[in-house]
Amino acid sequence: MRPSAPSVPHGDTATELDQFMEAAGDVVFRLDPAGRIVAASERTRTLFALRGMGAALVSLAPEADQAALGAALLDAGAAAEPARLDVRLHTASKDIWFELRLGRLQHAGGAALLVVGCDISLRRDTEERLRHLATHDALTELPNRLLLSDRIRMVIAHARRSGQNFSVATIGLDGFKKVNDGLGHPVGDAVLRIAAARLRKTLRDSDTLARIGGDEFVAVLPGTCSEAQIKLVTGRLLATLQAPFEVDKHTIYIGASIGLALFPEHAEDEVQLVALADAAMSRAKETGKARCLVYSPRDSGPPEHDISLEAAMFQAVREGEFLLYYQPIVDAPTRRIQGFETLMRWKHPTLGMVPPVRFIPIAETNGLINLLGAWALKAACVQLKQFEEVAKRPLYISVNISPRQFRNDKFLEVLDHALAFSGMSGSQLVLEITEGTLMIDPVHAESILVKMAERQARIAIDDFGTGYSSLAYLKRFPISVLKIDRAFIKDLPDAPKDGAICNAVLDLAKHLGLSVVAEGVETEAQLDYLDQRGCQYIQGYLTGKPMPAHAAMAALKEDLYASLMPIEPQAGIR
């Protein structure tokens, strides 16, 4: 219960007043109108080691709090209601926070001020701990993202007043995942704490170091903006993290990559500065690690409007704006359609056809690709049955599987449901997977591919030759089809090196018993070149652009191609 300063009726004796003061609160003072201590409870005299009266109450407060306490005493002397103030007071042993109630007092001795206080140290400590938890990282005790934003805003304000520019550095540990995966999270946490301590020791007191999650730290570096300054500071930061980490008898080497953004050259607000520094750091990791890069436009990720595009994507799912187009895969000698590759399209009500290169990466990042991919697989399998009814012969359908889909625990369930719902055989389904997807986790990939093959589904390596191109996986994984990337097709037959690559792939596939599909065929010369060298299947604008289902069925029915193929809104976009 909060202390109060009740009025003592006129006529109370000094003894009664003293008894009242002893019982009123943790500390009780009676002051004269000038704020000097006239009397105090016994407990108060002991706590503050008061040997006599007459000292000003404000003298018991730290200098920083004296003005506020003095103003409160003046107000209390003139106000009808008691005033309240939280203030620190010097006791004999330490400073203690009190909640003071200050009010006028009328008694036989005349007008005075009564000050009743309650010790609120525990409450203040709790509030301080909560504030600290809200603004600091629990593992490293460094400022978190919330406090970091506040600090950057302060540095921006100072920079605008003083003209002293600054930089923001994002520091990401290299290979930290192997620590958590190989040695466990407790060891990983210890490495993060050591890294935080090393970075903090390397930086100046005027710099801010924060942990914003995972293995990423952000440093705000006032006055660090020239090339020489950046080289000096980042060199020290890289060096301190290259030294080995000794944890639980383990010697761990990780290192770090750093990205920097400059104020005001690159951005003028805290959100953009951190985002651009992060983009530069990602670029540093992609191009060799253990290095520092200053932001440049090529490091930027998706454009700003992709944020609103992401919101529109969720709306598009609800409104049914996503479509499937189908590109014919034909037999090279006869040009007869053997199957179709399924390609996703988004028809936005105001933007029109949104290119897949804009929305697929977003869907891959936010997880929407799992929903879209499951729908595409099921719809493509159902559509194949309609294609076969028109063609009156067996066909196959090819569907792209994204990296996130492939790693999803429920992918095989999605595959089983699509086959069961459509009633088609797994042998009529080709699942296209990129080389990079397989090599992220080869052990997991082999397990999933084997189970896909058990369902008779065929696996195609999409864009063969542009990814890891490890011949070992052709032996290790149950692969049925290689798709030669358009990059090796577009300059045929006049590019000897591209021709040599195509010949090598075709010869390799022949000896391994694999089918080959050449993508991006746009001219008769390209088709003739590939046909003469034994490439059985062709896919490209020459024999069919991506088209909606009704156009694909017309092509099957009439054996027509280019005349029935609508112009693709974004030529060259798959």
C-alpha positions as CSV (number, residue, x, y, z in Angstrom):
1,M,0.0,0.0,0.0
2,R,1.3,3.4,-0.9
3,P,2.2,5.7,2.1
4,S,0.0,8.8,2.6
5,A,0.5,12.0,4.5
6,P,-2.7,12.5,6.5
7,S,-3.6,15.8,8.1
8,V,-3.0,15.8,11.9
9,P,-5.8,17.8,13.5
10,H,-5.0,21.0,15.3
11,G,-4.5,20.5,18.9
12,D,-2.6,17.2,18.8
13,T,0.2,17.1,21.3
14,A,3.9,16.7,20.3
15,T,3.9,13.3,21.9
16,E,0.9,12.2,19.8
17,L,2.6,13.6,16.7
18,D,5.8,11.7,17.4
19,Q,3.9,8.5,18.0
20,F,2.1,9.0,14.6
21,M,5.5,9.6,12.9
22,E,6.9,6.4,14.3
23,A,4.1,4.4,12.7
24,A,3.5,6.3,9.4
25,G,6.1,4.8,7.1
26,D,9.6,3.5,6.4
27,V,10.9,7.1,6.8
28,V,9.1,10.1,8.2
29,F,10.3,13.7,8.4
30,R,8.7,16.8,9.8
31,L,10.0,19.9,8.1
32,D,9.7,23.6,8.7
33,P,8.3,25.7,5.8
34,A,11.8,26.2,4.5
35,G,12.3,22.5,4.1
36,R,14.7,22.0,7.0
37,I,14.3,18.8,9.2
38,V,12.6,19.6,12.4
39,A,11.9,16.1,13.6
40,A,12.2,12.5,12.2
41,S,11.1,9.1,13.4
42,E,13.5,7.0,15.3
43,R,13.8,4.6,12.4
44,T,14.6,7.5,10.1
45,R,17.3,8.9,12.4
46,T,19.0,5.5,12.6
47,L,18.8,4.9,8.8
48,F,20.3,8.3,7.9
49,A,22.5,8.6,11.0
50,L,21.0,11.9,11.9
51,R,22.8,13.4,14.9
52,G,20.7,16.5,15.0
53,M,18.0,18.4,13.3
54,G,18.1,21.5,11.1
55,A,19.6,20.0,7.9
56,A,17.7,20.6,4.6
57,L,16.0,17.5,3.4
58,V,17.3,18.2,-0.2
59,S,20.8,17.7,1.1
60,L,20.1,14.0,1.6
61,A,19.4,13.6,-2.1
62,P,22.0,13.1,-4.8
63,E,22.8,16.4,-6.6
64,A,21.0,15.2,-9.7
65,D,17.8,14.7,-7.8
66,Q,17.9,17.8,-5.5
67,A,16.1,20.2,-7.9
68,A,13.2,17.9,-8.3
69,L,12.9,17.3,-4.6
70,G,13.1,21.1,-3.9
71,A,10.4,21.8,-6.4
72,A,8.2,19.1,-4.9
73,L,8.6,20.6,-1.4
74,L,7.6,24.1,-2.7
75,D,4.5,22.6,-4.4
76,A,3.5,20.6,-1.3
77,G,3.6,23.8,0.8
78,A,1.1,25.5,-1.4
79,A,-1.1,22.6,-2.6
80,A,-4.2,21.3,-1.0
81,E,-3.4,17.6,-1.8
82,P,-0.2,15.7,-1.0
83,A,2.4,15.5,-3.7
84,R,4.2,12.3,-4.7
85,L,7.8,11.9,-5.8
86,D,10.2,8.9,-6.4
87,V,13.7,10.0,-5.3
88,R,17.0,8.5,-4.1
89,L,18.2,9.5,-0.7
90,H,21.7,9.1,0.9
91,T,21.4,6.7,3.9
92,A,24.3,5.9,6.2
93,S,25.3,2.9,4.0
94,K,23.9,3.5,0.4
95,D,21.5,5.3,-1.8
96,I,17.9,4.0,-1.5
97,W,14.9,4.7,-3.7
98,F,11.9,6.1,-1.8
99,E,8.4,7.0,-2.8
100,L,7.8,10.2,-0.8
101,R,4.4,11.7,0.0
102,L,4.7,15.4,0.9
103,G,1.8,17.4,2.5
104,R,1.0,20.4,4.7
105,L,0.7,19.7,8.4
106,Q,-1.2,21.8,10.9
107,H,-0.5,21.1,14.5
108,A,-0.1,22.9,17.8
109,G,3.4,24.0,16.9
110,G,2.2,25.7,13.7
111,A,2.5,25.0,10.0
112,A,4.9,22.4,8.8
113,L,5.5,19.8,6.0
114,L,5.1,16.1,6.7
115,V,7.1,13.8,4.4
116,V,6.3,10.1,4.6
117,G,8.4,7.7,2.6
118,C,8.3,4.0,1.5
119,D,11.3,2.0,0.4
120,I,10.7,1.1,-3.2
121,S,14.2,-0.4,-3.9
122,L,12.9,-3.8,-4.7
123,R,10.3,-2.4,-7.2
124,R,12.9,-0.2,-8.9
125,D,15.3,-3.1,-9.2
126,T,12.6,-5.2,-10.8
127,E,11.6,-2.4,-13.2
128,E,15.3,-1.9,-14.1
129,R,15.7,-5.7,-14.7
130,L,12.6,-5.7,-16.9
131,R,13.9,-2.7,-18.8
132,H,17.3,-4.4,-19.3
133,L,15.7,-7.6,-20.5
134,A,13.6,-5.6,-23.0
135,T,16.6,-3.8,-24.5
136,H,19.4,-6.4,-24.1
137,D,20.3,-9.8,-25.5
138,A,19.9,-12.4,-22.7
139,L,22.9,-14.5,-23.8
140,T,25.6,-11.8,-24.3
141,E,24.2,-8.9,-22.3
142,L,24.7,-6.7,-25.4
143,P,22.1,-4.3,-26.6
144,N,19.4,-6.0,-28.7
145,R,17.8,-4.7,-31.9
146,L,15.4,-2.4,-30.0
147,L,18.1,-0.6,-28.2
148,L,20.3,-0.6,-31.3
149,S,17.7,1.3,-33.3
150,D,17.5,3.9,-30.5
151,R,21.3,4.2,-30.4
152,I,21.6,4.7,-34.2
153,R,18.9,7.4,-34.1
154,M,20.9,9.2,-31.4
155,V,24.1,8.9,-33.5
156,I,22.1,10.2,-36.6
157,A,20.9,13.2,-34.7
158,H,24.4,14.0,-33.5
159,A,25.8,13.5,-37.0
160,R,23.3,16.0,-38.4
161,R,24.3,18.6,-35.7
162,S,28.0,18.1,-35.8
163,G,28.6,16.9,-39.4
164,Q,30.5,13.9,-38.1
165,N,29.4,11.0,-40.3
166,F,29.6,7.3,-39.2
167,S,29.2,3.8,-40.4
168,V,27.2,0.7,-39.4
169,A,28.9,-2.7,-39.6
170,T,27.1,-6.1,-39.6
171,I,29.4,-8.9,-38.4
172,G,28.4,-12.5,-39.1
173,L,30.3,-15.5,-37.8
174,D,31.5,-17.8,-40.6
175,G,30.7,-21.5,-40.1
176,F,28.9,-21.0,-36.8
177,K,26.2,-23.6,-37.7
178,K,28.8,-26.4,-37.6
179,V,29.5,-25.5,-34.0
180,N,25.8,-25.9,-33.0
181,D,25.3,-29.0,-35.1
182,G,28.6,-30.7,-34.2
183,L,29.2,-29.7,-30.6
184,G,25.7,-28.7,-29.3
185,H,24.0,-25.4,-28.5
186,P,25.7,-25.0,-25.1
187,V,29.1,-24.8,-26.8
188,G,27.6,-22.6,-29.5
189,D,26.3,-20.2,-26.8
190,A,29.7,-20.1,-25.2
191,V,31.3,-19.2,-28.5
192,L,28.8,-16.4,-28.9
193,R,29.6,-15.0,-25.5
194,I,33.3,-15.1,-26.1
195,A,32.9,-13.5,-29.5
196,A,30.8,-10.7,-28.0
197,A,33.4,-10.0,-25.3
198,R,36.2,-9.9,-27.9
199,L,34.3,-7.5,-30.2
200,R,33.4,-5.3,-27.2
201,K,37.0,-5.1,-26.1
202,T,38.2,-4.3,-29.7
203,L,35.7,-1.4,-30.1
204,R,35.9,2.1,-28.4
205,D,33.7,3.2,-25.6
206,S,31.9,5.5,-28.0
207,D,31.0,2.7,-30.3
208,T,27.8,0.6,-29.8
209,L,27.9,-3.2,-30.2
210,A,24.6,-5.1,-30.4
211,R,23.6,-8.7,-31.1
212,I,20.6,-8.9,-33.4
213,G,20.0,-12.6,-33.4
214,G,21.8,-15.9,-34.3
215,D,25.4,-15.3,-35.0
216,E,25.1,-11.7,-36.2
217,F,26.3,-8.6,-34.4
218,V,26.0,-4.9,-35.4
219,A,28.6,-2.2,-34.5
220,V,27.8,1.5,-34.8
221,L,31.1,3.4,-35.4
222,P,30.8,7.2,-35.0
223,G,33.5,9.0,-37.0
224,T,34.5,5.9,-38.9
225,C,33.8,6.6,-42.5
226,S,37.1,7.0,-44.5
227,E,38.6,4.1,-46.3
228,A,41.7,4.1,-43.9
229,Q,39.5,4.2,-40.8
230,I,37.2,1.4,-42.0
231,K,40.2,-0.8,-42.9
232,L,41.8,-0.3,-39.5
233,V,38.6,-1.0,-37.5
234,T,37.4,-3.9,-39.5
235,G,40.9,-5.4,-39.6
236,R,40.9,-5.5,-35.9
237,L,37.4,-7.0,-35.7
238,L,38.3,-9.8,-38.2
239,A,41.5,-10.5,-36.4
240,T,39.9,-10.9,-33.0
241,L,37.5,-13.5,-34.3
242,Q,40.0,-15.4,-36.3
243,A,41.8,-16.4,-33.1
244,P,40.7,-19.9,-31.9
245,F,37.9,-20.3,-29.4
246,E,38.7,-22.6,-26.5
247,V,35.4,-24.1,-25.1
248,D,35.1,-27.3,-23.0
249,K,38.5,-28.7,-24.3
250,H,37.4,-28.0,-27.9
251,T,39.5,-25.7,-30.1
252,I,37.2,-24.0,-32.5
253,Y,38.0,-21.9,-35.6
254,I,35.3,-19.9,-37.2
255,G,36.2,-16.3,-38.3
256,A,33.8,-13.7,-39.6
257,S,32.5,-11.7,-42.5
258,I,31.7,-8.0,-42.2
259,G,29.5,-5.6,-44.3
260,L,29.4,-1.8,-43.8
261,A,26.9,0.9,-44.8
262,L,27.8,4.6,-44.5
263,F,25.7,7.6,-43.2
264,P,24.6,9.5,-45.1
265,E,26.1,8.2,-48.3
266,H,24.1,4.9,-48.4
267,A,21.1,5.7,-46.2
268,E,19.8,8.2,-43.6
269,D,17.7,6.1,-41.3
270,E,18.5,3.3,-38.9
271,V,16.5,0.5,-40.7
272,Q,18.1,1.0,-44.1
273,L,21.6,1.4,-42.7
274,V,21.4,-2.0,-40.9
275,A,19.7,-3.6,-44.0
276,L,22.3,-2.4,-46.4
277,A,25.2,-3.4,-44.1
278,D,23.6,-6.8,-43.8
279,A,23.4,-7.1,-47.6
280,A,27.1,-6.2,-47.9
281,M,27.9,-8.8,-45.2
282,S,25.9,-11.5,-47.1
283,R,27.9,-10.6,-50.3
284,A,31.1,-10.9,-48.3
285,K,30.1,-14.5,-47.3
286,E,29.1,-15.4,-50.8
287,T,32.4,-14.2,-52.3
288,G,34.9,-15.9,-50.0
289,K,34.1,-15.1,-46.3
290,A,36.6,-13.8,-43.7
291,R,36.5,-10.4,-45.4
292,C,34.9,-7.0,-45.2
293,L,32.8,-5.3,-47.9
294,V,31.4,-1.8,-48.0
295,Y,27.8,-1.7,-49.4
296,S,27.3,-1.2,-53.1
297,P,24.1,-1.4,-55.1
298,R,24.9,-4.8,-56.4
299,D,24.7,-6.2,-52.9
300,S,21.1,-5.2,-52.4
301,G,18.4,-7.8,-52.1
302,P,14.9,-7.5,-53.5
303,P,13.7,-3.9,-54.2
304,E,11.7,-2.1,-51.6
305,H,8.4,-2.7,-53.3
306,D,8.8,-6.5,-52.8
307,I,7.5,-5.9,-49.3
308,S,4.2,-4.9,-50.6
309,L,4.4,-7.5,-53.3
310,E,4.8,-10.1,-50.6
311,A,1.5,-8.9,-49.0
312,A,-0.1,-9.0,-52.4
313,M,1.0,-12.6,-52.8
314,F,-1.0,-13.8,-49.8
315,Q,-4.0,-11.9,-51.1
316,A,-3.4,-13.6,-54.5
317,V,-3.6,-17.1,-52.9
318,R,-6.9,-16.2,-51.4
319,E,-8.2,-14.7,-54.7
320,G,-6.9,-17.5,-56.9
321,E,-4.6,-15.3,-59.0
322,F,-1.9,-18.0,-59.5
323,L,-2.1,-19.9,-62.7
324,L,-0.3,-22.9,-64.3
325,Y,1.2,-22.6,-67.8
326,Y,2.5,-25.6,-69.7
327,Q,5.5,-25.7,-72.1
328,P,5.6,-28.7,-74.5
329,I,8.6,-31.1,-74.4
330,V,8.8,-32.7,-77.8
331,D,10.5,-35.6,-79.5
332,A,13.3,-34.0,-81.6
333,P,13.0,-36.2,-84.8
334,T,9.1,-36.0,-85.0
335,R,8.4,-32.8,-83.0
336,R,5.5,-34.7,-81.4
337,I,4.6,-33.6,-77.9
338,Q,5.7,-36.1,-75.3
339,G,5.0,-34.1,-72.2
340,F,4.8,-30.7,-70.6
341,E,6.8,-28.8,-68.0
342,T,4.5,-27.0,-65.5
343,L,5.4,-23.3,-65.0
344,M,3.7,-21.1,-62.4
345,R,2.4,-17.7,-63.3
346,W,0.8,-14.9,-61.3
347,K,-1.8,-12.7,-63.0
348,H,-2.1,-9.6,-60.8
349,P,-5.3,-7.5,-61.3
350,T,-3.3,-4.3,-61.7
351,L,0.3,-5.3,-62.4
352,G,-0.6,-7.9,-65.0
353,M,1.6,-10.9,-65.3
354,V,4.2,-10.8,-62.5
355,P,7.5,-12.5,-63.6
356,P,8.4,-15.6,-61.7
357,V,11.8,-14.2,-60.9
358,R,10.0,-11.6,-58.8
359,F,7.7,-13.7,-56.8
360,I,9.3,-17.2,-56.6
361,P,12.3,-16.0,-54.4
362,I,9.8,-14.2,-52.0
363,A,7.7,-17.3,-51.8
364,E,10.8,-19.4,-51.1
365,T,11.8,-17.1,-48.3
366,N,8.5,-16.7,-46.5
367,G,7.4,-20.4,-46.9
368,L,4.5,-19.7,-49.2
369,I,6.3,-21.9,-51.8
370,N,5.2,-25.0,-49.8
371,L,1.5,-24.1,-50.3
372,L,2.0,-23.0,-53.9
373,G,4.2,-26.0,-54.7
374,A,1.7,-28.5,-53.3
375,W,-1.1,-26.9,-55.3
376,A,0.9,-26.9,-58.5
377,L,1.9,-30.6,-58.1
378,K,-1.7,-31.7,-57.5
379,A,-3.2,-29.5,-60.3
380,A,-0.5,-30.6,-62.8
381,C,-1.3,-34.3,-62.1
382,V,-5.0,-33.7,-62.6
383,Q,-4.3,-31.7,-65.8
384,L,-2.3,-34.5,-67.3
385,K,-5.3,-36.8,-67.3
386,Q,-7.2,-34.2,-69.4
387,F,-4.2,-33.8,-71.7
388,E,-4.2,-37.6,-72.3
389,E,-7.9,-37.7,-73.0
390,V,-7.4,-35.1,-75.8
391,A,-4.2,-36.7,-77.1
392,K,-5.5,-40.3,-76.8
393,R,-2.0,-41.5,-75.9
394,P,0.2,-41.6,-72.8
395,L,2.0,-38.3,-71.9
396,Y,4.1,-37.2,-68.9
397,I,4.1,-34.0,-66.8
398,S,7.2,-32.3,-65.4
399,V,7.0,-30.2,-62.2
400,N,9.7,-28.1,-60.6
401,I,10.4,-28.7,-56.9
402,S,11.9,-25.8,-55.0
403,P,14.7,-26.2,-52.4
404,R,12.3,-25.4,-49.6
405,Q,9.7,-27.9,-50.8
406,F,12.3,-30.6,-51.1
407,R,13.5,-30.1,-47.6
408,N,10.0,-29.9,-46.1
409,D,9.1,-32.9,-43.9
410,K,5.7,-33.3,-45.5
411,F,6.9,-33.3,-49.1
412,L,6.5,-37.1,-49.6
413,E,2.9,-36.8,-48.2
414,V,2.2,-34.0,-50.7
415,L,3.5,-36.2,-53.5
416,D,1.4,-39.2,-52.4
417,H,-1.7,-37.1,-52.2
418,A,-1.2,-35.6,-55.6
419,L,-0.8,-39.1,-57.2
420,A,-3.7,-40.6,-55.3
421,F,-6.0,-37.7,-56.0
422,S,-5.3,-37.6,-59.8
423,G,-5.1,-41.4,-60.2
424,M,-2.0,-41.1,-62.4
425,S,1.0,-43.4,-62.2
426,G,4.2,-42.1,-60.7
427,S,6.0,-43.1,-63.9
428,Q,4.2,-40.3,-65.7
429,L,5.6,-37.7,-63.3
430,V,9.0,-36.0,-63.6
431,L,10.2,-33.9,-60.7
432,E,12.7,-31.3,-61.6
433,I,15.3,-30.5,-59.0
434,T,18.4,-28.2,-59.3
435,E,21.9,-29.4,-58.6
436,G,22.3,-26.9,-55.7
437,T,19.2,-28.3,-53.9
438,L,20.7,-31.8,-53.9
439,M,24.1,-30.7,-52.7
440,I,22.9,-28.6,-49.7
441,D,22.5,-31.9,-47.7
442,P,23.4,-34.9,-49.9
443,V,22.5,-37.5,-47.2
444,H,19.0,-36.1,-46.8
445,A,18.7,-35.7,-50.6
446,E,19.6,-39.3,-51.2
447,S,17.1,-40.5,-48.7
448,I,14.2,-38.5,-50.3
449,L,15.2,-39.3,-53.9
450,V,15.2,-43.0,-53.2
451,K,11.7,-42.7,-51.7
452,M,10.6,-40.7,-54.7
453,A,11.9,-43.4,-57.0
454,E,10.1,-46.0,-55.0
455,R,6.9,-44.2,-56.1
456,Q,8.2,-44.6,-59.7
457,A,8.5,-40.8,-60.1
458,R,11.4,-39.8,-62.3
459,I,14.0,-37.3,-61.1
460,A,15.4,-34.7,-63.5
461,I,18.3,-32.4,-62.8
462,D,17.2,-29.0,-64.0
463,D,19.7,-26.5,-65.5
464,F,22.4,-29.2,-65.6
465,G,25.9,-27.8,-65.8
466,T,25.2,-24.5,-64.1
467,G,25.3,-25.6,-60.5
468,Y,27.7,-27.9,-58.7
469,S,28.0,-30.3,-61.6
470,S,29.4,-33.1,-59.5
471,L,29.6,-36.3,-61.5
472,A,29.5,-38.2,-58.3
473,Y,25.8,-37.5,-57.7
474,L,24.9,-39.0,-61.1
475,K,26.2,-42.3,-59.7
476,R,24.9,-41.8,-56.2
477,F,21.4,-40.5,-56.8
478,P,18.5,-42.3,-58.7
479,I,18.4,-39.7,-61.5
480,S,16.6,-40.3,-64.8
481,V,16.8,-37.1,-66.8
482,L,19.3,-34.3,-67.4
483,K,18.1,-31.0,-68.7
484,I,20.8,-29.1,-70.5
485,D,20.5,-25.4,-69.5
486,R,19.6,-22.8,-72.2
487,A,22.9,-21.1,-71.5
488,F,24.7,-23.9,-73.5
489,I,22.0,-23.9,-76.3
490,K,21.5,-20.2,-77.2
491,D,24.7,-19.8,-79.3
492,L,24.6,-23.1,-81.1
493,P,25.6,-24.2,-83.6
494,D,28.3,-21.5,-83.9
495,A,29.8,-21.8,-80.4
496,P,32.4,-24.6,-80.3
497,K,32.8,-24.6,-76.6
498,D,29.0,-24.8,-76.0
499,G,28.9,-27.6,-78.6
500,A,31.6,-29.5,-76.8
501,I,29.7,-29.3,-73.5
502,C,26.5,-30.4,-75.1
503,N,28.3,-33.4,-76.8
504,A,29.9,-34.3,-73.5
505,V,26.5,-34.3,-71.6
506,L,24.8,-36.3,-74.4
507,D,27.6,-38.9,-74.4
508,L,27.6,-39.1,-70.6
509,A,23.8,-39.6,-70.5
510,K,24.0,-42.3,-73.2
511,H,26.5,-44.3,-71.1
512,L,24.6,-43.8,-67.9
513,G,21.2,-44.6,-69.5
514,L,19.7,-41.2,-68.8
515,S,17.3,-39.2,-71.0
516,V,18.3,-35.6,-72.0
517,V,16.1,-32.6,-72.6
518,A,17.6,-29.5,-74.2
519,E,16.1,-26.3,-72.9
520,G,15.8,-23.0,-74.7
521,V,15.7,-24.2,-78.3
522,E,14.6,-21.3,-80.5
523,T,15.9,-21.9,-84.0
524,E,15.8,-24.7,-86.6
525,A,19.6,-24.7,-86.6
526,Q,19.8,-25.5,-82.9
527,L,17.2,-28.3,-83.2
528,D,19.0,-29.9,-86.2
529,Y,22.4,-29.7,-84.3
530,L,21.0,-31.4,-81.3
531,D,18.9,-34.0,-83.2
532,Q,22.0,-35.0,-85.2
533,R,23.9,-35.6,-82.0
534,G,21.2,-37.8,-80.5
535,C,19.4,-35.4,-78.2
536,Q,15.9,-37.0,-78.0
537,Y,13.9,-34.3,-76.3
538,I,13.6,-30.6,-77.1
539,Q,12.0,-27.8,-75.1
540,G,11.9,-24.1,-76.2
541,Y,10.1,-21.4,-78.1
542,L,10.7,-23.1,-81.4
543,T,8.3,-25.9,-80.6
544,G,6.1,-24.2,-78.0
545,K,6.0,-21.3,-75.6
546,P,4.5,-21.7,-72.1
547,M,0.7,-21.6,-72.6
548,P,-2.5,-22.0,-70.6
549,A,-4.1,-25.4,-70.4
550,H,-6.7,-24.8,-73.1
551,A,-4.0,-23.8,-75.6
552,A,-2.0,-26.9,-74.7
553,M,-5.0,-29.1,-75.4
554,A,-5.6,-27.4,-78.7
555,A,-1.9,-28.1,-79.7
556,L,-2.4,-31.8,-78.7
557,K,-5.6,-32.1,-80.7
558,E,-4.5,-30.4,-83.9
559,D,-0.7,-31.1,-83.8
560,L,-0.1,-27.4,-84.2
561,Y,2.6,-25.5,-82.4
562,A,3.8,-21.9,-83.0
563,S,0.5,-20.7,-84.5
564,L,-1.4,-21.7,-81.3
565,M,1.2,-20.5,-78.8
566,P,0.3,-17.2,-77.2
567,I,3.0,-14.6,-76.7
568,E,4.5,-15.0,-73.3
569,P,4.2,-11.7,-71.3
570,Q,7.9,-11.9,-70.2
571,A,9.9,-13.5,-73.0
572,G,12.7,-15.7,-71.7
573,I,11.2,-15.9,-68.2
574,R,10.5,-19.5,-67.2
